[in-house]
Amino acid sequence: MSSQKLEILSHLRQFGSIDFFTSLRKFHCARLAARILDLRQSGHRIETVMEKNTEGKRFARYIYRGETLQGGKS
């Protein structure tokens, strides 16, 4: 697993969620959705929730729900 995916997974496990702005600031990851897809394909259950910021602009927050029993696609 790449170091960026490991960092994002560690953050998800510790804090429960992540958004694009956090991933960019903390991990210099501009492709969070792609890393989330990679983690999902590795067997991690991650929910996408759309939120609005104070200016009314929508963004995705990814919430960690654990791992599947089998790993891989669920």
C-alpha positions in Angstrom: 0.0 0.0 0.0 1.4 3.4 -0.9 2.4 5.8 1.9 -0.3 8.3 0.9 -3.0 5.6 1.2 -1.5 4.5 4.6 -1.5 8.1 5.9 -5.1 8.6 4.8 -6.2 5.2 6.3 -4.4 6.0 9.5 -6.2 9.4 9.7 -9.6 7.8 9.0 -9.0 5.2 11.7 -7.9 7.9 14.2 -10.4 10.7 13.4 -13.3 8.8 11.7 -13.5 11.0 8.6 -11.5 13.1 6.1 -12.3 15.7 3.4 -10.4 17.0 0.5 -9.1 20.1 2.3 -7.7 18.0 5.1 -6.0 15.6 2.7 -4.5 18.4 0.7 -3.2 20.3 3.8 -1.9 17.3 5.8 -0.8 14.8 3.1 -0.5 16.9 -0.1 -3.0 14.6 -1.7 -5.1 16.3 -4.5 -6.7 13.0 -5.6 -8.5 12.0 -2.4 -11.4 10.3 -4.2 -8.9 8.1 -6.1 -7.2 7.1 -2.8 -10.6 6.4 -1.2 -11.5 4.1 -4.2 -8.2 2.3 -3.7 -9.0 1.8 0.0 -12.5 0.6 -0.8 -11.0 -1.9 -3.3 -8.7 -3.1 -0.5 -11.7 -4.0 1.7 -12.3 -0.8 3.7 -15.9 0.3 4.1 -15.9 4.1 3.6 -19.1 6.1 3.2 -19.4 9.3 1.2 -21.4 12.1 2.7 -22.0 15.4 0.9 -21.8 18.5 3.1 -21.9 22.3 2.6 -19.3 24.8 3.8 -20.2 28.2 5.3 -20.4 29.6 1.7 -22.9 27.0 0.6 -20.4 25.1 -1.5 -20.7 21.3 -1.5 -17.9 18.9 -0.7 -17.5 15.2 0.1 -16.6 13.9 3.5 -15.5 10.3 3.7 -16.4 8.4 6.9 -14.6 5.2 7.9 -16.9 2.3 8.7 -14.2 -0.5 9.2 -13.1 -3.3 7.0 -15.1 -6.0 5.2 -14.7 -9.6 6.5 -13.4 -10.9 3.2 -11.4 -7.9 2.1 -11.5 -6.8 -1.5 -14.7 -5.6 -3.2 -18.0 -5.7 -1.2 
